[in-house]
Amino acid sequence: MADLKVKVLGESYNIPKGSTYADLANHVQSQFKDEIALAKVDGKLHELSKKINANEEVEFLTISSPDGRRAYRRSVCMVMHRSI
């Protein structure tokens, strides 16, 4: 299976096809002060569980950004709702 080439913070990474944004986020988390919450590609937000399908430049949003905080809150609300 061919690898995909992705770019994060100006650095290129080769990742196995079928990898998720979460896999990539785990690899680069140490470069971020806060926890990564979302991926942004071509101006579109993606949940970390989504598979990376093409060579692309990825911007990760942390829980300190407005979009990251909103996604985190939404996830917490969904978990709380399911527990009821």
Secondary structure, DSSP 8 states (H G I E B T S, - for coil): --EEEEEETTEEEEEETT-BHHHHHHHHGGG-SS-EEEEEETTEEE-TTSB--SSEEEEEEETTSHHHHHHHHHHHHHHHHHH-
